[in-house]
Amino acid sequence: MSSLDLKPGFSPSILQALKVKVKSTTPDEKLCTLVFDGMSIKEAVCYDPKHDVVRGFEDYAHLGRSRYIANHACAFMARGLTANWKQPFRFVFSSGTVKDVLLKQLIFIAITELEQIGLCVKLLSVIKVPPTWLSQNP
C-alpha cells in the first residue's frame, strides 16, 4: 500500500487498471452500482513531504480545498451488478458531511469517470449515511 500514490480525488492508476479489466468483460459484467460511503474520521493534520502539502484539511481534489480541518471521509466505489467485483476509485475529505451541491457534483463526476472507462452505472447506493447528512440533504 505504501507504494500507491493516493491523494484526494480519483486515482488515475486505479481507473486505468479497471479500464484494462473492463475491456475483457461482457456487456452484462460492465453493469455496475456507484457506491458512496461517508464516515466520521479523527481530526488530524500532518505534512506530506512528497507532495509538499499539509494534509488533514477539507479537500475535494479539483473542486477545491479549504482551511477547515476534515472530520469526514467520503469514498466512492464501483461494484458489479451481475459479476462479483468491486473497486474503490475516489475519495474526498470534508469538514462536516459533504454539502448537497458538492455531493451532486461528485456523483456526476464519478459516474462520468466510470462511463469513460466503459462501465455502465445503473444504480447509486449510499452506505452508512450519518444522521446529520439526512437532515441537511432533503
Backbone as JSON Lines, residues from 0, in Angstrom:
{"i":0,"aa":"M","n":[0.82,-1.2,0.0],"ca":[0.0,0.0,0.0],"c":[0.86,1.26,0.0]}
{"i":1,"aa":"S","n":[2.0,1.25,0.64],"ca":[2.81,2.46,0.73],"c":[3.35,2.89,-0.63]}
{"i":2,"aa":"S","n":[3.37,1.98,-1.6],"ca":[3.86,2.35,-2.93],"c":[2.79,3.07,-3.75]}
{"i":3,"aa":"L","n":[1.54,3.02,-3.3],"ca":[0.47,3.73,-4.01],"c":[0.54,5.21,-3.69]}
{"i":4,"aa":"D","n":[0.38,6.03,-4.71],"ca":[0.39,7.48,-4.54],"c":[-1.06,7.97,-4.51]}
{"i":5,"aa":"L","n":[-1.7,7.81,-3.35],"ca":[-3.1,8.17,-3.22],"c":[-3.24,9.54,-2.58]}
{"i":6,"aa":"K","n":[-4.08,10.36,-3.17],"ca":[-4.44,11.65,-2.62],"c":[-5.9,11.9,-2.97]}
{"i":7,"aa":"P","n":[-6.56,12.85,-2.31],"ca":[-7.98,13.08,-2.57],"c":[-8.3,13.26,-4.05]}
{"i":8,"aa":"G","n":[-9.49,12.81,-4.41],"ca":[-9.92,12.84,-5.8],"c":[-9.94,11.43,-6.35]}
{"i":9,"aa":"F","n":[-9.86,11.31,-7.65],"ca":[-9.84,9.97,-8.24],"c":[-8.41,9.53,-8.46]}
{"i":10,"aa":"S","n":[-8.22,8.23,-8.52],"ca":[-6.89,7.67,-8.74],"c":[-6.76,7.24,-10.19]}
{"i":11,"aa":"P","n":[-5.95,7.96,-10.98],"ca":[-5.77,7.58,-12.39],"c":[-5.27,6.15,-12.55]}
{"i":12,"aa":"S","n":[-4.37,5.71,-11.67],"ca":[-3.83,4.35,-11.8],"c":[-4.9,3.29,-11.53]}
{"i":13,"aa":"I","n":[-5.76,3.54,-10.57],"ca":[-6.85,2.59,-10.29],"c":[-7.83,2.57,-11.44]}
{"i":14,"aa":"L","n":[-8.22,3.74,-11.94],"ca":[-9.15,3.77,-13.07],"c":[-8.54,3.14,-14.32]}
{"i":15,"aa":"Q","n":[-7.25,3.33,-14.54],"ca":[-6.59,2.73,-15.71],"c":[-6.6,1.2,-15.59]}
{"i":16,"aa":"A","n":[-6.29,0.68,-14.42],"ca":[-6.31,-0.77,-14.21],"c":[-7.72,-1.32,-14.4]}
{"i":17,"aa":"L","n":[-8.72,-0.59,-13.92],"ca":[-10.11,-1.01,-14.09],"c":[-10.51,-0.98,-15.56]}
{"i":18,"aa":"K","n":[-10.03,0.02,-16.29],"ca":[-10.32,0.14,-17.72],"c":[-9.77,-1.07,-18.49]}
{"i":19,"aa":"V","n":[-8.56,-1.48,-18.16],"ca":[-7.96,-2.66,-18.8],"c":[-8.81,-3.89,-18.51]}
{"i":20,"aa":"K","n":[-9.25,-4.05,-17.28],"ca":[-10.08,-5.19,-16.89],"c":[-11.43,-5.16,-17.62]}
{"i":21,"aa":"V","n":[-12.02,-3.97,-17.73],"ca":[-13.34,-3.81,-18.35],"c":[-13.32,-4.22,-19.82]}
{"i":22,"aa":"K","n":[-12.2,-4.0,-20.49],"ca":[-12.1,-4.33,-21.93],"c":[-12.36,-5.81,-22.2]}
{"i":23,"aa":"S","n":[-12.06,-6.67,-21.24],"ca":[-12.22,-8.11,-21.45],"c":[-13.49,-8.67,-20.82]}
{"i":24,"aa":"T","n":[-14.43,-7.8,-20.47],"ca":[-15.67,-8.28,-19.85],"c":[-16.84,-8.23,-20.83]}
{"i":25,"aa":"T","n":[-17.87,-8.98,-20.49],"ca":[-19.09,-8.99,-21.31],"c":[-19.91,-7.74,-21.0]}
{"i":26,"aa":"P","n":[-20.86,-7.4,-21.87],"ca":[-21.72,-6.23,-21.58],"c":[-22.43,-6.33,-20.23]}
{"i":27,"aa":"D","n":[-22.9,-7.52,-19.85],"ca":[-23.57,-7.68,-18.55],"c":[-22.62,-7.44,-17.38]}
{"i":28,"aa":"E","n":[-21.36,-7.82,-17.54],"ca":[-20.38,-7.64,-16.47],"c":[-19.98,-6.17,-16.31]}
{"i":29,"aa":"K","n":[-20.31,-5.34,-17.28],"ca":[-20.0,-3.9,-17.21],"c":[-21.06,-3.11,-16.45]}
{"i":30,"aa":"L","n":[-22.19,-3.76,-16.15],"ca":[-23.23,-3.1,-15.38],"c":[-22.76,-2.97,-13.94]}
{"i":31,"aa":"C","n":[-22.9,-1.76,-13.37],"ca":[-22.39,-1.58,-12.02],"c":[-23.23,-0.61,-11.2]}
{"i":32,"aa":"T","n":[-22.95,-0.62,-9.93],"ca":[-23.51,0.3,-8.95],"c":[-22.42,1.27,-8.53]}
{"i":33,"aa":"L","n":[-22.76,2.53,-8.39],"ca":[-21.85,3.5,-7.8],"c":[-22.2,3.56,-6.32]}
{"i":34,"aa":"V","n":[-21.25,3.19,-5.48],"ca":[-21.47,3.15,-4.04],"c":[-20.77,4.34,-3.4]}
{"i":35,"aa":"F","n":[-21.5,5.08,-2.56],"ca":[-20.95,6.23,-1.83],"c":[-21.03,5.9,-0.35]}
{"i":36,"aa":"D","n":[-19.93,6.07,0.35],"ca":[-19.89,5.79,1.78],"c":[-19.23,6.95,2.51]}
{"i":37,"aa":"G","n":[-19.96,7.56,3.42],"ca":[-19.41,8.65,4.22],"c":[-19.18,8.18,5.64]}
{"i":38,"aa":"M","n":[-18.07,8.6,6.24],"ca":[-17.77,8.17,7.6],"c":[-17.05,9.27,8.37]}
{"i":39,"aa":"S","n":[-17.22,9.27,9.67],"ca":[-16.51,10.21,10.53],"c":[-15.07,9.75,10.69]}
{"i":40,"aa":"I","n":[-14.15,10.71,10.75],"ca":[-12.73,10.4,10.97],"c":[-12.2,11.32,12.06]}
{"i":41,"aa":"K","n":[-11.09,10.93,12.65],"ca":[-10.44,11.75,13.68],"c":[-9.78,12.95,13.01]}
{"i":42,"aa":"E","n":[-9.94,14.12,13.61],"ca":[-9.29,15.31,13.08],"c":[-7.79,15.21,13.32]}
{"i":43,"aa":"A","n":[-7.01,15.4,12.27],"ca":[-5.54,15.35,12.38],"c":[-4.95,16.07,11.19]}
{"i":44,"aa":"V","n":[-3.86,16.77,11.42],"ca":[-3.16,17.5,10.36],"c":[-1.71,17.03,10.35]}
{"i":45,"aa":"C","n":[-1.18,16.79,9.15],"ca":[0.22,16.38,9.04],"c":[0.8,16.88,7.72]}
{"i":46,"aa":"Y","n":[2.11,16.97,7.69],"ca":[2.81,17.44,6.5],"c":[3.16,16.25,5.61]}
{"i":47,"aa":"D","n":[2.88,16.36,4.31],"ca":[3.22,15.35,3.32],"c":[4.41,15.87,2.52]}
{"i":48,"aa":"P","n":[5.64,15.44,2.89],"ca":[6.82,15.99,2.21],"c":[6.92,15.6,0.74]}
{"i":49,"aa":"K","n":[6.35,14.45,0.38],"ca":[6.43,14.01,-1.02],"c":[5.72,15.0,-1.95]}
{"i":50,"aa":"H","n":[4.59,15.55,-1.49],"ca":[3.81,16.48,-2.31],"c":[3.91,17.92,-1.82]}
{"i":51,"aa":"D","n":[4.7,18.15,-0.74],"ca":[4.88,19.47,-0.16],"c":[3.53,20.13,0.14]}
{"i":52,"aa":"V","n":[2.7,19.4,0.87],"ca":[1.37,19.91,1.22],"c":[1.0,19.43,2.62]}
{"i":53,"aa":"V","n":[0.22,20.24,3.31],"ca":[-0.29,19.85,4.62],"c":[-1.61,19.12,4.4]}
{"i":54,"aa":"R","n":[-1.71,17.9,4.89],"ca":[-2.91,17.07,4.76],"c":[-3.75,17.18,6.03]}
{"i":55,"aa":"G","n":[-5.03,16.92,5.88],"ca":[-5.92,16.91,7.03],"c":[-7.01,17.96,6.94]}
{"i":56,"aa":"F","n":[-6.94,18.78,5.9],"ca":[-7.97,19.8,5.71],"c":[-9.03,19.3,4.74]}
{"i":57,"aa":"E","n":[-10.15,19.99,4.72],"ca":[-11.21,19.69,3.76],"c":[-10.59,19.71,2.36]}
{"i":58,"aa":"D","n":[-10.8,18.64,1.59],"ca":[-10.15,18.52,0.28],"c":[-11.05,17.77,-0.69]}
{"i":59,"aa":"Y","n":[-11.55,18.5,-1.68],"ca":[-12.41,17.92,-2.71],"c":[-11.65,17.76,-4.03]}
{"i":60,"aa":"A","n":[-10.34,17.63,-3.94],"ca":[-9.47,17.47,-5.13],"c":[-9.64,18.69,-6.03]}
{"i":61,"aa":"H","n":[-9.97,18.48,-7.29],"ca":[-10.04,19.61,-8.23],"c":[-11.21,20.56,-7.96]}
{"i":62,"aa":"L","n":[-12.13,20.17,-7.07],"ca":[-13.23,21.07,-6.69],"c":[-12.82,22.02,-5.57]}
{"i":63,"aa":"G","n":[-11.61,21.84,-5.03],"ca":[-11.09,22.8,-4.07],"c":[-10.79,22.24,-2.69]}
{"i":64,"aa":"R","n":[-9.96,23.01,-1.97],"ca":[-9.6,22.73,-0.59],"c":[-10.05,23.92,0.25]}
{"i":65,"aa":"S","n":[-10.1,23.72,1.56],"ca":[-10.43,24.84,2.44],"c":[-9.51,24.83,3.65]}
{"i":66,"aa":"R","n":[-9.67,25.81,4.51],"ca":[-8.86,25.92,5.71],"c":[-9.47,25.14,6.88]}
{"i":67,"aa":"Y","n":[-10.62,24.5,6.66],"ca":[-11.29,23.75,7.72],"c":[-10.7,22.35,7.85]}
{"i":68,"aa":"I","n":[-10.48,21.92,9.09],"ca":[-9.93,20.58,9.33],"c":[-11.01,19.54,9.03]}
{"i":69,"aa":"A","n":[-10.62,18.53,8.29],"ca":[-11.57,17.48,7.89],"c":[-11.9,16.56,9.08]}
{"i":70,"aa":"N","n":[-13.17,16.19,9.17],"ca":[-13.59,15.21,10.16],"c":[-14.51,14.15,9.55]}
{"i":71,"aa":"H","n":[-14.62,14.16,8.23],"ca":[-15.37,13.14,7.49],"c":[-14.59,12.73,6.25]}
{"i":72,"aa":"A","n":[-14.67,11.47,5.9],"ca":[-14.11,10.96,4.65],"c":[-15.27,10.41,3.83]}
{"i":73,"aa":"C","n":[-15.21,10.61,2.54],"ca":[-16.26,10.13,1.64],"c":[-15.58,9.32,0.54]}
{"i":74,"aa":"A","n":[-15.96,8.07,0.41],"ca":[-15.35,7.18,-0.57],"c":[-16.37,6.77,-1.63]}
{"i":75,"aa":"F","n":[-15.88,6.62,-2.85],"ca":[-16.71,6.15,-3.96],"c":[-16.14,4.82,-4.45]}
{"i":76,"aa":"M","n":[-17.03,3.87,-4.73],"ca":[-16.62,2.56,-5.19],"c":[-17.56,2.1,-6.29]}
{"i":77,"aa":"A","n":[-17.02,1.42,-7.29],"ca":[-17.83,0.78,-8.31],"c":[-17.97,-0.68,-7.92]}
{"i":78,"aa":"R","n":[-19.17,-1.22,-8.08],"ca":[-19.43,-2.63,-7.73],"c":[-20.27,-3.27,-8.82]}
{"i":79,"aa":"G","n":[-19.87,-4.44,-9.27],"ca":[-20.58,-5.14,-10.32],"c":[-21.99,-5.53,-9.91]}
{"i":80,"aa":"L","n":[-22.94,-5.39,-10.85],"ca":[-24.32,-5.8,-10.58],"c":[-24.52,-7.29,-10.88]}
{"i":81,"aa":"T","n":[-23.93,-7.77,-11.96],"ca":[-24.11,-9.17,-12.35],"c":[-22.84,-9.99,-12.16]}
{"i":82,"aa":"A","n":[-21.74,-9.35,-11.86],"ca":[-20.47,-10.03,-11.63],"c":[-19.95,-9.65,-10.25]}
{"i":83,"aa":"N","n":[-19.18,-10.53,-9.66],"ca":[-18.69,-10.31,-8.3],"c":[-17.36,-9.55,-8.32]}
{"i":84,"aa":"W","n":[-17.44,-8.22,-8.41],"ca":[-16.25,-7.38,-8.35],"c":[-16.6,-6.06,-7.7]}
{"i":85,"aa":"K","n":[-15.6,-5.41,-7.12],"ca":[-15.78,-4.07,-6.54],"c":[-14.42,-3.38,-6.53]}
{"i":86,"aa":"Q","n":[-14.46,-2.06,-6.7],"ca":[-13.21,-1.3,-6.74],"c":[-13.41,0.13,-6.25]}
{"i":87,"aa":"P","n":[-12.83,0.5,-5.1],"ca":[-12.83,1.91,-4.71],"c":[-11.97,2.7,-5.7]}
{"i":88,"aa":"F","n":[-12.4,3.94,-6.02],"ca":[-11.63,4.7,-7.01],"c":[-11.56,6.19,-6.73]}
{"i":89,"aa":"R","n":[-12.29,6.69,-5.75],"ca":[-12.29,8.13,-5.47],"c":[-12.59,8.34,-3.99]}
{"i":90,"aa":"F","n":[-11.93,9.35,-3.4],"ca":[-12.28,9.74,-2.04],"c":[-12.02,11.22,-1.85]}
{"i":91,"aa":"V","n":[-12.72,11.81,-0.9],"ca":[-12.54,13.22,-0.55],"c":[-12.65,13.34,0.96]}
{"i":92,"aa":"F","n":[-12.17,14.47,1.49],"ca":[-12.28,14.76,2.91],"c":[-13.11,16.03,3.08]}
{"i":93,"aa":"S","n":[-13.98,16.03,4.1],"ca":[-14.82,17.2,4.33],"c":[-14.85,17.57,5.8]}
{"i":94,"aa":"S","n":[-15.19,18.81,6.05],"ca":[-15.42,19.3,7.4],"c":[-16.93,19.24,7.59]}
{"i":95,"aa":"G","n":[-17.39,18.3,8.38],"ca":[-18.81,18.01,8.42],"c":[-19.14,17.13,7.23]}
{"i":96,"aa":"T","n":[-20.38,16.83,7.06],"ca":[-20.76,15.99,5.93],"c":[-20.69,16.8,4.64]}
{"i":97,"aa":"V","n":[-20.58,16.11,3.52],"ca":[-20.48,16.78,2.23],"c":[-21.79,17.51,1.94]}
{"i":98,"aa":"K","n":[-21.69,18.78,1.59],"ca":[-22.88,19.57,1.28],"c":[-23.55,19.04,0.01]}
{"i":99,"aa":"D","n":[-24.86,19.18,-0.06],"ca":[-25.61,18.56,-1.15],"c":[-25.17,19.01,-2.54]}
{"i":100,"aa":"V","n":[-24.82,20.28,-2.71],"ca":[-24.39,20.77,-4.02],"c":[-23.08,20.09,-4.44]}
{"i":101,"aa":"L","n":[-22.14,19.99,-3.5],"ca":[-20.87,19.32,-3.8],"c":[-21.07,17.83,-4.01]}
{"i":102,"aa":"L","n":[-21.94,17.21,-3.21],"ca":[-22.2,15.78,-3.36],"c":[-22.76,15.48,-4.75]}
{"i":103,"aa":"K","n":[-23.67,16.32,-5.2],"ca":[-24.23,16.14,-6.54],"c":[-23.13,16.21,-7.6]}
{"i":104,"aa":"Q","n":[-22.24,17.19,-7.48],"ca":[-21.13,17.31,-8.43],"c":[-20.23,16.07,-8.38]}
{"i":105,"aa":"L","n":[-19.9,15.62,-7.17],"ca":[-19.03,14.46,-7.02],"c":[-19.66,13.2,-7.62]}
{"i":106,"aa":"I","n":[-20.96,13.04,-7.44],"ca":[-21.66,11.88,-8.0],"c":[-21.62,11.92,-9.52]}
{"i":107,"aa":"F","n":[-21.93,13.07,-10.11],"ca":[-21.91,13.17,-11.57],"c":[-20.5,12.97,-12.13]}
{"i":108,"aa":"I","n":[-19.49,13.49,-11.44],"ca":[-18.1,13.29,-11.88],"c":[-17.75,11.81,-11.81]}
{"i":109,"aa":"A","n":[-18.12,11.14,-10.72],"ca":[-17.81,9.72,-10.56],"c":[-18.49,8.88,-11.64]}
{"i":110,"aa":"I","n":[-19.76,9.17,-11.93],"ca":[-20.47,8.44,-12.99],"c":[-19.77,8.65,-14.32]}
{"i":111,"aa":"T","n":[-19.38,9.88,-14.61],"ca":[-18.68,10.17,-15.87],"c":[-17.37,9.4,-15.96]}
{"i":112,"aa":"E","n":[-16.6,9.38,-14.86],"ca":[-15.33,8.64,-14.84],"c":[-15.55,7.17,-15.16]}
{"i":113,"aa":"L","n":[-16.57,6.58,-14.55],"ca":[-16.84,5.15,-14.78],"c":[-17.31,4.89,-16.2]}
{"i":114,"aa":"E","n":[-18.17,5.76,-16.72],"ca":[-18.66,5.57,-18.09],"c":[-17.54,5.76,-19.11]}
{"i":115,"aa":"Q","n":[-16.59,6.64,-18.83],"ca":[-15.48,6.87,-19.75],"c":[-14.55,5.66,-19.87]}
{"i":116,"aa":"I","n":[-14.54,4.8,-18.87],"ca":[-13.7,3.6,-18.96],"c":[-14.5,2.38,-19.43]}
{"i":117,"aa":"G","n":[-15.77,2.59,-19.76],"ca":[-16.56,1.51,-20.35],"c":[-17.57,0.84,-19.45]}
{"i":118,"aa":"L","n":[-17.72,1.33,-18.22],"ca":[-18.73,0.76,-17.32],"c":[-20.07,1.44,-17.53]}
{"i":119,"aa":"C","n":[-21.13,0.76,-17.13],"ca":[-22.49,1.3,-17.27],"c":[-23.12,1.37,-15.89]}
{"i":120,"aa":"V","n":[-23.2,2.57,-15.33],"ca":[-23.74,2.77,-13.98],"c":[-25.26,2.73,-14.04]}
{"i":121,"aa":"K","n":[-25.85,1.8,-13.3],"ca":[-27.3,1.62,-13.29],"c":[-27.95,1.99,-11.97]}
{"i":122,"aa":"L","n":[-27.14,2.14,-10.92],"ca":[-27.7,2.31,-9.6],"c":[-26.74,3.12,-8.73]}
{"i":123,"aa":"L","n":[-27.28,3.93,-7.84],"ca":[-26.5,4.66,-6.85],"c":[-26.87,4.1,-5.49]}
{"i":124,"aa":"S","n":[-25.88,3.72,-4.71],"ca":[-26.12,3.14,-3.39],"c":[-25.35,3.95,-2.35]}
{"i":125,"aa":"V","n":[-26.01,4.27,-1.25],"ca":[-25.38,5.03,-0.18],"c":[-25.32,4.12,1.05]}
{"i":126,"aa":"I","n":[-24.12,4.02,1.64],"ca":[-23.91,3.15,2.79],"c":[-23.63,3.98,4.03]}
{"i":127,"aa":"K","n":[-24.21,3.59,5.16],"ca":[-23.92,4.2,6.46],"c":[-23.91,5.72,6.43]}
{"i":128,"aa":"V","n":[-25.0,6.3,6.03],"ca":[-25.1,7.75,5.98],"c":[-25.27,8.3,7.39]}
{"i":129,"aa":"P","n":[-24.43,9.24,7.81],"ca":[-24.59,9.84,9.14],"c":[-25.95,10.55,9.24]}
{"i":130,"aa":"P","n":[-26.6,10.49,10.41],"ca":[-27.91,11.15,10.57],"c":[-27.89,12.62,10.21]}
{"i":131,"aa":"T","n":[-26.78,13.32,10.44],"ca":[-26.72,14.74,10.1],"c":[-26.8,14.96,8.6]}
{"i":132,"aa":"W","n":[-26.3,14.0,7.82],"ca":[-26.36,14.11,6.36],"c":[-27.81,14.07,5.89]}
{"i":133,"aa":"L","n":[-28.6,13.22,6.52],"ca":[-30.0,13.1,6.12],"c":[-30.76,14.4,6.38]}
{"i":134,"aa":"S","n":[-30.44,15.08,7.47],"ca":[-31.17,16.3,7.8],"c":[-30.79,17.48,6.92]}
{"i":135,"aa":"Q","n":[-29.58,17.51,6.36],"ca":[-29.18,18.65,5.54],"c":[-29.39,18.41,4.05]}
{"i":136,"aa":"N","n":[-29.67,17.19,3.64],"ca":[-29.81,16.85,2.22],"c":[-31.19,16.24,1.98]}
{"i":137,"aa":"P","n":[-32.24,17.07,1.87],"ca":[-33.58,16.51,1.71],"c":[-33.73,15.73,0.41]}
